[in-house]
Every structure is written in structure tokens, then in C-alpha cells.
Amino acid sequence: MNVTPTHLVATSRIRYRQNLALTLLVVTGVINYLDRATLAVANEFIRADLGLSLGEMGVLLSAFSWSYALCQLPVGALVDKIGPRWLLGAGLVIWSLAQAAGGLVSTFGWFVLARVVLGIGEAPQFPAAARVVSNWFPLRARGTPTGIYNSASPLGFALAPLCLSPLIAATSWHWAFFITGALGIVAAIVWVMLYRDPMREELTEAERAYLDEGQTSEDAPAAGFASWRALFRQRATWGMLLGFFGSVYLNWVFLTWLPGYLRTERQMDVAYVGVAATIPFLCGFLGALSAGWASDQITRRAKSVVSGRRTAVVLSMLGMVAFTIPAALVESNTAAIACISVVIFLANAASACSWSLVTAVAPRSRIASLGAIQNFGGFIGGALAPIFTGYIAQGWSFVPALLTGAGIAFLGAMSYQFLVVRPIPEQD
């Protein structure tokens, strides 16, 4: 006898595993973004101590993004094959050692190497998180947990100056790297000790029926290179890669240039810039949290899971575009900050909804793989955004730089809308 979806409910054991997994993902995600942001917070101290030029600091700031983006392609396949428990655990150890090494280096070259290794180690975080959510949550209920683990990104960015600036002032910039590196090692031990995949648990038939609700009953084939390569023959894959490129590009325009933009283009006082630059990232935290819930609500009313998840992404991205235009053009600094806050709120909402879309579009054996491919496209955009923005602002002003970001985000939204239309079938 078939059990209808309304009768499928999570048992106390399932809810415990769900809550534990989400808590661990948020903690590791916050540490992930604290480590990324340490260099930005300690920027002036490091440049003065190592005698770096602005150009060298630009290279140092971008080193992470390139290795992180390139590692997305293989790491997604590895998460699907090996599982998130060991891949994320290994990644935590690697990136934490690289982070701690950043506090020991004394030359530009070694610092670049440490940041490259940091990008390699952090690569499994979000593909593994997508796999964890698909493992422990049924198909139509993945938006909220995806929003929760994505909220670690803006939360980490918001906490970095609040936590690390006093530490640097009291000690030195070296200790910011040592302490955050040590936190990652502790988190790695806790993650490996506590997290388990459902296939390692002795679940009842009702519990497995709950987790499998909305999915086909066929066993997923073993993850292999042929099925990974077959993803690139699907237009949905390219739609998600190009779409996330546009979303992350515009987000990283503000992530990397917001303080400089406020000081240079809007002539804000330095003391005010610190407060003004924090507000949008707190809004981003709220955006990631609320987007997951909203995505679930839209999906429950949509004709299909894919169309519901896609609609949430596209609406969020179109909102980013709509509010970036007045952010670039209005004369009032207060109005500009308000518009930028909405943009970053929606950018984090779009990111959370994009990762939810992965779990709806990807074949069961390739959820982390498709998520990593999408993330690869996103962080190519993230790596290019600060470079293009800097050169456009240098040649003209920040206004065309922001409008360019809005145009790229609009094209990304259209990629999601017209290319991501149905689930990708399993490939034997």
C-alpha cells in the first residue's frame, strides 16, 4: 500500500539528525567564511608588515577564488562518491592548516600559496552541504534547511570584523589566522565524530519512506566519471552554471568593493563606512534564512518542484537587478545603503534558492556534482567581479561598474528561466 505524502512525518530520530546536521553545517560554514574574510580584515596590517603594493594585495585577495572555483569540478564528484562526512572532514583539516599557515608566512609568494591551499580545502563545504540536505530532508522540504546553511555565508562576513578586529588590535594579525585555523581543526573532529549518512543508520521503512518522498524508488546508480561528464550534455547544467555566474558576480561586486565604493564614490566618513558596510551583510543573513522558507512555500504551490525552485531564484535575481540600478544612481547615501541592503538580502536569497534548485534538478547520484558545477560558474564570476569592477571604476566611475553587474545578473536570471526547465535523468 502506498503511503500518501501527508502521512509521511519525521520521527524524533530523524528530526534529531536533521537538526544536528544543520547545526554542524552552519558552524563549519561560519568558520569557512571567517577564514575567507581574515585577509580582508587584516588587509592594512599585512600590507604594512610585508611591504605589499595594492596590486600585490589584489592578487593575494583573488588567489583563493581561483583555486576554490577550479576545485569545484572534481570535488562535487568526490563528495557523491565518497560521501560528505569524510570529504568535508578532510577539507576542514586542509583549509584550517592553510589558514594557520597564513599566520606564519613572511613573503608574498608563500602567502599566495597558503590562500590557494585554503581555496582547495574549502571547496567541499557547499557541495557537501547540498548532499547532506538531500540525504536527510525530503524533496519538497529542502528549501528551509538550504537557506539555514547558506545563512552561514553572510553571518561569517558580518562576524569577521566584529570578532577579528579586536583580536588583531590586542595581539597581531598573525593570531587572527592561528585562532581561526584552530577552530577549524576542532570543527573537523566534531563533524567526523557526529555526522552520519542515512545509509549508515538503521532506519525503519517509514523513516526511509519519509526521506524518499517525492523521488523515484529506483536505486541510484554508482557515481562514475561517465555520469559526471554526461551532466555537461544537459542544458539545465549550463543554465545553472551561467545563472549562478550572474548571481555571484553581482554579489561579489559588493562583497569586495563596498567599503571602497562608499569611501571613494560616495565620500563617506571612514567611521560611518564601518557601520554602513555591516548593515547589508546582516540583511544578507536574514535573506538566506527567509529565502529557504519562501522557496518551500512557492514550490508547494507550483506545478513541479523544479519550476517552484527556479521561480524563487529568478524572482530574487530580478530583484537584485532592480535595486542595483537606483543604488548606483541615487544621490542620497542613505537611500543607496538601503538599496544595497536589499540587493545583498536578495543575493543571499538567490544563493540559497539556487542550492535548493540543485536538489530538485540533479539526479540522485549527482547532487553534489551538479551543485559543484553551479558553484564553479558562480566563483568564476566571483573571481572576475572585483577585477572588472576595479578597472571600470578606474576608467570611468563606479556607476557603470554597478550597472554592468546588474546587466550580468539579469542575463544570469534569464539563463535559469529558459535553460533550467526539467530534472536531469539518471545516467547509467
DOGU-862167 format. One record per residue (C-alpha): chain; x, y, z. Coordinates in Angstrom, 3 decimals. Last residue first. Example, Ala and Ser with C-alpha at 12.3 -4.5 7.8 and 13.67 -1.06 7.14 Angstrom:
# DOGU-862167
ATOM; mol; u; v; w
ATOM; A; 13.670; -1.060; 7.140
ATOM; A; 12.300; -4.500; 7.800
***
This chain:
# DOGU-862167
ATOM; mol; u; v; w
ATOM; A; 23.762; 4.568; -16.117
ATOM; A; 22.762; 8.212; -16.437
ATOM; A; 19.980; 9.434; -14.164
ATOM; A; 17.635; 11.995; -15.667
ATOM; A; 18.173; 15.763; -15.285
ATOM; A; 15.062; 17.437; -13.911
ATOM; A; 13.129; 19.917; -16.095
ATOM; A; 13.134; 23.562; -17.191
ATOM; A; 16.528; 25.026; -16.360
ATOM; A; 17.502; 26.682; -19.659
ATOM; A; 14.899; 29.436; -20.066
ATOM; A; 14.459; 30.830; -16.552
ATOM; A; 17.864; 29.987; -15.114
ATOM; A; 19.698; 31.532; -18.057
ATOM; A; 17.341; 34.527; -17.935
ATOM; A; 18.353; 35.148; -14.321
ATOM; A; 22.012; 35.007; -15.305
ATOM; A; 21.444; 37.541; -18.088
ATOM; A; 19.880; 39.860; -15.487
ATOM; A; 22.848; 39.324; -13.143
ATOM; A; 25.251; 40.342; -15.932
ATOM; A; 23.247; 43.516; -16.567
ATOM; A; 23.192; 44.410; -12.861
ATOM; A; 26.946; 43.918; -12.623
ATOM; A; 27.430; 46.232; -15.602
ATOM; A; 25.192; 48.804; -13.884
ATOM; A; 27.420; 48.622; -10.818
ATOM; A; 30.594; 49.196; -12.852
ATOM; A; 28.882; 51.900; -14.923
ATOM; A; 28.192; 53.835; -11.667
ATOM; A; 31.522; 53.023; -10.015
ATOM; A; 33.335; 55.545; -12.188
ATOM; A; 35.070; 55.873; -15.566
ATOM; A; 38.479; 54.272; -16.165
ATOM; A; 39.279; 53.383; -12.549
ATOM; A; 35.711; 52.318; -11.809
ATOM; A; 35.709; 50.075; -14.892
ATOM; A; 39.116; 48.623; -13.927
ATOM; A; 38.125; 47.956; -10.323
ATOM; A; 34.740; 46.479; -11.203
ATOM; A; 36.293; 44.154; -13.773
ATOM; A; 38.839; 42.821; -11.268
ATOM; A; 36.452; 42.612; -8.309
ATOM; A; 33.831; 40.743; -10.394
ATOM; A; 36.177; 38.293; -12.138
ATOM; A; 36.822; 35.999; -9.163
ATOM; A; 33.183; 35.982; -8.047
ATOM; A; 32.013; 35.270; -11.588
ATOM; A; 34.416; 32.335; -11.759
ATOM; A; 33.014; 31.648; -8.323
ATOM; A; 29.472; 31.270; -9.570
ATOM; A; 30.335; 29.067; -12.515
ATOM; A; 32.217; 26.678; -10.233
ATOM; A; 29.308; 26.801; -7.772
ATOM; A; 26.961; 25.509; -10.486
ATOM; A; 29.414; 22.707; -11.255
ATOM; A; 29.719; 21.973; -7.523
ATOM; A; 25.959; 21.757; -7.108
ATOM; A; 25.738; 19.446; -10.112
ATOM; A; 28.356; 17.126; -8.622
ATOM; A; 26.918; 17.293; -5.090
ATOM; A; 23.509; 16.168; -6.382
ATOM; A; 24.889; 13.555; -8.782
ATOM; A; 23.597; 10.136; -7.650
ATOM; A; 20.077; 11.411; -7.047
ATOM; A; 19.855; 13.047; -10.482
ATOM; A; 20.129; 16.827; -10.178
ATOM; A; 17.224; 19.203; -10.829
ATOM; A; 15.421; 19.291; -7.466
ATOM; A; 18.475; 19.118; -5.188
ATOM; A; 20.232; 21.740; -7.313
ATOM; A; 17.222; 24.061; -7.072
ATOM; A; 17.702; 24.223; -3.317
ATOM; A; 21.272; 25.408; -3.947
ATOM; A; 19.925; 28.126; -6.242
ATOM; A; 17.303; 29.118; -3.644
ATOM; A; 20.009; 29.706; -1.026
ATOM; A; 22.069; 31.752; -3.487
ATOM; A; 19.064; 33.789; -4.616
ATOM; A; 18.194; 34.608; -1.004
ATOM; A; 21.794; 35.599; -0.391
ATOM; A; 21.644; 37.945; -3.354
ATOM; A; 18.179; 39.137; -2.308
ATOM; A; 19.377; 40.397; 1.085
ATOM; A; 22.524; 41.711; -0.629
ATOM; A; 20.414; 43.723; -3.081
ATOM; A; 18.033; 44.911; -0.338
ATOM; A; 20.983; 46.180; 1.715
ATOM; A; 22.377; 47.875; -1.403
ATOM; A; 19.074; 49.719; -1.848
ATOM; A; 19.055; 50.909; 1.781
ATOM; A; 22.707; 51.925; 1.566
ATOM; A; 21.941; 53.951; -1.583
ATOM; A; 18.936; 55.608; 0.042
ATOM; A; 21.085; 56.663; 2.991
ATOM; A; 23.809; 57.928; 0.679
ATOM; A; 21.293; 60.114; -1.153
ATOM; A; 22.303; 60.922; -4.737
ATOM; A; 20.556; 57.940; -6.337
ATOM; A; 22.148; 56.396; -9.459
ATOM; A; 24.130; 53.303; -8.468
ATOM; A; 21.803; 52.108; -5.703
ATOM; A; 18.897; 53.034; -8.022
ATOM; A; 20.128; 50.451; -10.571
ATOM; A; 21.166; 47.836; -8.015
ATOM; A; 17.600; 47.612; -6.681
ATOM; A; 16.019; 46.263; -9.890
ATOM; A; 18.906; 43.921; -10.676
ATOM; A; 18.828; 42.279; -7.260
ATOM; A; 15.028; 41.989; -7.531
ATOM; A; 15.459; 40.194; -10.848
ATOM; A; 17.812; 37.804; -9.065
ATOM; A; 15.341; 37.027; -6.279
ATOM; A; 12.491; 36.484; -8.746
ATOM; A; 14.663; 34.146; -10.828
ATOM; A; 15.773; 32.020; -7.888
ATOM; A; 12.273; 31.623; -6.400
ATOM; A; 10.848; 30.780; -9.824
ATOM; A; 13.503; 28.091; -10.325
ATOM; A; 12.606; 26.332; -7.042
ATOM; A; 8.924; 26.282; -7.990
ATOM; A; 9.542; 25.236; -11.606
ATOM; A; 11.808; 22.401; -10.490
ATOM; A; 9.426; 21.120; -7.805
ATOM; A; 6.555; 20.964; -10.287
ATOM; A; 3.179; 22.628; -10.842
ATOM; A; 3.990; 25.186; -8.179
ATOM; A; 2.083; 25.677; -4.922
ATOM; A; 4.347; 23.566; -2.706
ATOM; A; 7.368; 25.032; -4.509
ATOM; A; 6.436; 28.612; -3.693
ATOM; A; 6.126; 27.782; 0.024
ATOM; A; 9.408; 25.828; 0.053
ATOM; A; 11.202; 28.704; -1.676
ATOM; A; 9.788; 31.160; 0.870
ATOM; A; 11.150; 29.052; 3.754
ATOM; A; 14.574; 28.828; 2.153
ATOM; A; 14.543; 32.509; 1.269
ATOM; A; 13.862; 33.653; 4.841
ATOM; A; 17.152; 32.374; 6.270
ATOM; A; 19.330; 33.442; 3.334
ATOM; A; 17.789; 36.910; 3.255
ATOM; A; 18.149; 37.398; 7.007
ATOM; A; 21.887; 36.762; 6.742
ATOM; A; 22.049; 39.080; 3.733
ATOM; A; 20.397; 41.821; 5.801
ATOM; A; 23.228; 41.429; 8.308
ATOM; A; 25.562; 41.755; 5.346
ATOM; A; 23.871; 44.980; 4.207
ATOM; A; 24.220; 46.574; 7.692
ATOM; A; 27.952; 45.921; 8.083
ATOM; A; 29.111; 48.259; 5.294
ATOM; A; 27.232; 51.244; 6.748
ATOM; A; 28.678; 50.683; 10.217
ATOM; A; 32.281; 50.567; 9.014
ATOM; A; 31.636; 53.327; 6.447
ATOM; A; 30.489; 55.722; 9.163
ATOM; A; 33.899; 55.817; 10.839
ATOM; A; 35.647; 56.313; 7.481
ATOM; A; 33.430; 59.268; 6.530
ATOM; A; 31.531; 58.731; 3.304
ATOM; A; 32.727; 60.290; 0.052
ATOM; A; 30.098; 58.497; -2.040
ATOM; A; 32.362; 57.283; -4.854
ATOM; A; 35.594; 56.765; -2.944
ATOM; A; 34.550; 55.999; 0.642
ATOM; A; 31.331; 54.129; -0.095
ATOM; A; 32.847; 52.332; -3.086
ATOM; A; 35.935; 51.302; -1.118
ATOM; A; 33.777; 49.873; 1.679
ATOM; A; 31.508; 48.053; -0.839
ATOM; A; 34.208; 46.762; -3.205
ATOM; A; 34.769; 43.087; -2.395
ATOM; A; 31.391; 41.915; -1.115
ATOM; A; 29.529; 44.489; -3.229
ATOM; A; 30.881; 43.384; -6.606
ATOM; A; 30.844; 39.883; -5.139
ATOM; A; 27.038; 39.815; -5.084
ATOM; A; 26.836; 40.996; -8.694
ATOM; A; 29.185; 38.255; -9.899
ATOM; A; 27.583; 35.645; -7.616
ATOM; A; 24.187; 35.955; -9.284
ATOM; A; 25.474; 36.225; -12.844
ATOM; A; 27.807; 33.228; -12.543
ATOM; A; 24.995; 31.358; -10.767
ATOM; A; 22.867; 31.670; -13.902
ATOM; A; 25.672; 30.613; -16.216
ATOM; A; 26.358; 27.397; -14.274
ATOM; A; 22.657; 26.760; -13.629
ATOM; A; 21.679; 27.202; -17.265
ATOM; A; 24.666; 25.150; -18.372
ATOM; A; 23.570; 22.234; -16.199
ATOM; A; 19.945; 22.633; -17.315
ATOM; A; 21.115; 22.377; -20.942
ATOM; A; 22.262; 18.825; -20.308
ATOM; A; 25.313; 17.499; -22.158
ATOM; A; 27.548; 18.781; -19.355
ATOM; A; 25.857; 16.401; -16.902
ATOM; A; 27.036; 13.484; -19.044
ATOM; A; 30.592; 14.057; -17.802
ATOM; A; 29.501; 13.189; -14.263
ATOM; A; 27.614; 10.094; -15.499
ATOM; A; 30.712; 8.937; -17.380
ATOM; A; 33.026; 9.671; -14.458
ATOM; A; 31.148; 7.370; -12.106
ATOM; A; 28.629; 7.642; -9.270
ATOM; A; 27.015; 4.267; -8.612
ATOM; A; 23.489; 4.081; -9.919
ATOM; A; 20.635; 5.473; -7.826
ATOM; A; 18.200; 2.795; -6.706
ATOM; A; 14.803; 3.188; -8.248
ATOM; A; 12.028; 4.441; -5.971
ATOM; A; 11.609; 7.755; -7.725
ATOM; A; 11.638; 10.812; -5.530
ATOM; A; 8.841; 12.837; -3.942
ATOM; A; 9.144; 11.179; -0.532
ATOM; A; 12.481; 9.329; -0.175
ATOM; A; 13.279; 10.720; 3.299
ATOM; A; 9.770; 9.934; 4.582
ATOM; A; 9.784; 6.458; 3.019
ATOM; A; 13.127; 5.817; 4.712
ATOM; A; 11.626; 6.745; 8.078
ATOM; A; 8.542; 4.605; 7.454
ATOM; A; 10.695; 1.616; 6.484
ATOM; A; 12.662; 1.986; 9.729
ATOM; A; 16.168; 3.398; 9.800
ATOM; A; 19.323; 1.538; 10.847
ATOM; A; 21.747; 4.390; 10.074
ATOM; A; 24.772; 4.173; 7.796
ATOM; A; 22.608; 4.678; 4.689
ATOM; A; 21.256; 7.819; 6.322
ATOM; A; 24.710; 9.496; 6.337
ATOM; A; 26.380; 10.090; 9.714
ATOM; A; 27.692; 13.262; 11.388
ATOM; A; 28.903; 13.223; 14.995
ATOM; A; 32.561; 12.159; 15.178
ATOM; A; 33.558; 13.409; 11.713
ATOM; A; 31.985; 16.823; 12.323
ATOM; A; 33.378; 17.193; 15.866
ATOM; A; 36.948; 16.447; 14.738
ATOM; A; 36.703; 18.823; 11.782
ATOM; A; 35.218; 21.568; 13.977
ATOM; A; 38.201; 21.346; 16.353
ATOM; A; 40.586; 21.667; 13.393
ATOM; A; 38.578; 24.616; 12.059
ATOM; A; 38.700; 26.482; 15.360
ATOM; A; 42.497; 26.084; 15.388
ATOM; A; 42.747; 27.777; 11.984
ATOM; A; 40.545; 30.628; 13.214
ATOM; A; 42.857; 31.154; 16.183
ATOM; A; 46.114; 30.986; 14.201
ATOM; A; 44.938; 33.270; 11.381
ATOM; A; 43.706; 36.017; 13.702
ATOM; A; 46.859; 35.460; 15.760
ATOM; A; 49.095; 36.595; 12.898
ATOM; A; 47.248; 39.915; 12.615
ATOM; A; 48.694; 40.933; 15.980
ATOM; A; 47.680; 40.817; 19.657
ATOM; A; 45.035; 43.128; 21.164
ATOM; A; 44.270; 45.068; 17.962
ATOM; A; 44.216; 41.857; 15.901
ATOM; A; 41.818; 40.209; 18.350
ATOM; A; 39.623; 43.329; 18.471
ATOM; A; 39.418; 43.319; 14.637
ATOM; A; 38.807; 39.567; 14.417
ATOM; A; 35.463; 39.174; 16.158
ATOM; A; 33.439; 42.185; 14.937
ATOM; A; 35.264; 42.393; 11.602
ATOM; A; 34.604; 38.705; 10.853
ATOM; A; 31.096; 38.436; 12.324
ATOM; A; 29.301; 40.070; 9.373
ATOM; A; 31.206; 38.025; 6.778
ATOM; A; 30.555; 34.817; 8.714
ATOM; A; 26.861; 35.649; 9.030
ATOM; A; 26.717; 36.461; 5.309
ATOM; A; 27.966; 32.942; 4.465
ATOM; A; 26.450; 30.981; 7.379
ATOM; A; 22.978; 31.867; 6.093
ATOM; A; 23.547; 29.270; 3.358
ATOM; A; 23.138; 26.509; 5.963
ATOM; A; 19.736; 27.858; 7.005
ATOM; A; 18.534; 28.619; 3.493
ATOM; A; 19.268; 25.048; 2.449
ATOM; A; 17.411; 23.799; 5.527
ATOM; A; 14.355; 25.876; 4.514
ATOM; A; 14.408; 24.966; 0.814
ATOM; A; 14.770; 21.212; 1.273
ATOM; A; 11.167; 20.385; 2.226
ATOM; A; 9.786; 19.384; -1.195
ATOM; A; 12.454; 16.730; -1.841
ATOM; A; 12.529; 15.046; 1.558
ATOM; A; 15.298; 16.021; 4.001
ATOM; A; 18.234; 13.987; 5.408
ATOM; A; 20.247; 12.882; 2.383
ATOM; A; 19.350; 15.794; 0.098
ATOM; A; 20.345; 18.195; 2.894
ATOM; A; 23.650; 16.385; 3.418
ATOM; A; 24.408; 16.350; -0.309
ATOM; A; 23.823; 20.107; -0.584
ATOM; A; 26.087; 20.612; 2.450
ATOM; A; 28.824; 18.506; 0.844
ATOM; A; 28.644; 20.600; -2.338
ATOM; A; 28.784; 23.678; -0.075
ATOM; A; 31.841; 22.820; 2.032
ATOM; A; 33.882; 20.654; -0.389
ATOM; A; 35.902; 23.578; -1.898
ATOM; A; 37.192; 24.948; 1.421
ATOM; A; 40.391; 22.881; 1.298
ATOM; A; 41.299; 23.876; -2.259
ATOM; A; 40.600; 27.557; -1.581
ATOM; A; 42.772; 27.479; 1.554
ATOM; A; 45.500; 25.791; -0.497
ATOM; A; 45.477; 28.780; -2.874
ATOM; A; 45.490; 31.173; 0.088
ATOM; A; 48.558; 29.479; 1.595
ATOM; A; 50.327; 29.574; -1.787
ATOM; A; 49.636; 33.302; -2.140
ATOM; A; 51.083; 33.839; 1.345
ATOM; A; 54.185; 31.851; 0.424
ATOM; A; 54.757; 34.068; -2.585
ATOM; A; 54.204; 37.356; -0.715
ATOM; A; 56.743; 36.578; 1.997
ATOM; A; 56.633; 36.234; 5.789
ATOM; A; 54.295; 33.296; 6.248
ATOM; A; 53.361; 32.086; 9.734
ATOM; A; 49.854; 33.499; 10.139
ATOM; A; 48.843; 32.223; 6.718
ATOM; A; 49.975; 28.776; 7.837
ATOM; A; 47.066; 28.770; 10.298
ATOM; A; 44.656; 29.233; 7.392
ATOM; A; 46.372; 26.513; 5.358
ATOM; A; 46.119; 24.128; 8.315
ATOM; A; 42.442; 25.031; 8.685
ATOM; A; 41.830; 24.570; 4.940
ATOM; A; 43.305; 21.088; 4.910
ATOM; A; 41.655; 19.891; 8.143
ATOM; A; 38.230; 21.220; 7.160
ATOM; A; 38.534; 19.689; 3.687
ATOM; A; 39.295; 16.290; 5.166
ATOM; A; 36.172; 16.457; 7.335
ATOM; A; 34.109; 17.767; 4.419
ATOM; A; 35.212; 14.850; 2.265
ATOM; A; 34.901; 12.282; 5.071
ATOM; A; 31.319; 13.001; 6.114
ATOM; A; 30.102; 14.308; 2.772
ATOM; A; 30.247; 10.976; 0.939
ATOM; A; 32.934; 9.138; -1.010
ATOM; A; 31.379; 9.028; -4.497
ATOM; A; 28.987; 11.974; -4.404
ATOM; A; 31.504; 14.102; -2.462
ATOM; A; 34.219; 13.109; -4.951
ATOM; A; 32.082; 14.169; -7.925
ATOM; A; 31.500; 17.544; -6.315
ATOM; A; 35.209; 17.889; -5.562
ATOM; A; 36.336; 17.410; -9.158
ATOM; A; 34.548; 20.443; -10.654
ATOM; A; 34.537; 22.682; -7.559
ATOM; A; 38.336; 22.643; -7.421
ATOM; A; 38.565; 25.235; -10.196
ATOM; A; 36.369; 27.706; -8.307
ATOM; A; 38.224; 27.396; -4.997
ATOM; A; 41.620; 27.663; -6.691
ATOM; A; 40.550; 30.853; -8.474
ATOM; A; 38.701; 32.417; -5.550
ATOM; A; 41.535; 31.993; -3.029
ATOM; A; 44.153; 33.746; -5.151
ATOM; A; 41.906; 36.814; -5.646
ATOM; A; 42.819; 38.597; -2.399
ATOM; A; 46.527; 37.877; -2.850
ATOM; A; 46.468; 39.225; -6.401
ATOM; A; 44.748; 42.393; -5.185
ATOM; A; 47.266; 42.665; -2.353
ATOM; A; 50.065; 42.528; -4.915
ATOM; A; 48.434; 45.342; -6.877
ATOM; A; 47.952; 47.446; -3.746
ATOM; A; 51.656; 47.057; -3.018
ATOM; A; 52.935; 44.734; -0.308
ATOM; A; 55.527; 45.689; 2.310
ATOM; A; 55.053; 42.553; 4.386
ATOM; A; 54.134; 44.323; 7.636
ATOM; A; 52.364; 47.298; 6.044
ATOM; A; 50.365; 45.197; 3.613
ATOM; A; 49.510; 42.699; 6.351
ATOM; A; 48.309; 45.398; 8.757
ATOM; A; 46.207; 47.111; 6.069
ATOM; A; 44.467; 43.904; 4.960
ATOM; A; 43.799; 42.324; 8.376
ATOM; A; 40.009; 42.370; 7.897
ATOM; A; 40.298; 41.406; 4.230
ATOM; A; 42.718; 38.571; 4.963
ATOM; A; 40.505; 37.212; 7.727
ATOM; A; 37.452; 37.194; 5.440
ATOM; A; 37.997; 33.768; 3.874
ATOM; A; 38.759; 32.194; 7.261
ATOM; A; 35.666; 33.745; 8.830
ATOM; A; 33.721; 32.456; 5.837
ATOM; A; 34.663; 28.809; 6.410
ATOM; A; 34.300; 29.183; 10.192
ATOM; A; 30.716; 30.362; 9.609
ATOM; A; 30.122; 27.437; 7.252
ATOM; A; 31.541; 24.908; 9.746
ATOM; A; 29.137; 26.187; 12.397
ATOM; A; 26.178; 26.349; 9.993
ATOM; A; 26.834; 22.858; 8.645
ATOM; A; 27.204; 21.413; 12.161
ATOM; A; 23.912; 22.930; 13.268
ATOM; A; 22.196; 21.714; 10.100
ATOM; A; 23.432; 18.142; 10.594
ATOM; A; 22.401; 18.089; 14.251
ATOM; A; 18.940; 19.453; 13.491
ATOM; A; 18.337; 16.899; 10.747
ATOM; A; 19.704; 14.016; 12.819
ATOM; A; 17.487; 14.966; 15.764
ATOM; A; 14.465; 15.377; 13.479
ATOM; A; 15.090; 11.900; 12.021
ATOM; A; 15.317; 10.353; 15.498
ATOM; A; 12.158; 12.154; 16.657
ATOM; A; 10.303; 10.753; 13.653
ATOM; A; 9.729; 12.870; 10.572
ATOM; A; 6.288; 12.654; 9.040
ATOM; A; 4.928; 10.893; 5.976
ATOM; A; 1.164; 10.689; 6.278
ATOM; A; 0.534; 13.814; 4.175
ATOM; A; 2.829; 12.395; 1.480
ATOM; A; 0.493; 9.440; 0.868
ATOM; A; 1.729; 5.979; 1.853
ATOM; A; 1.344; 3.449; -0.918
ATOM; A; 0.000; 0.000; 0.000
***
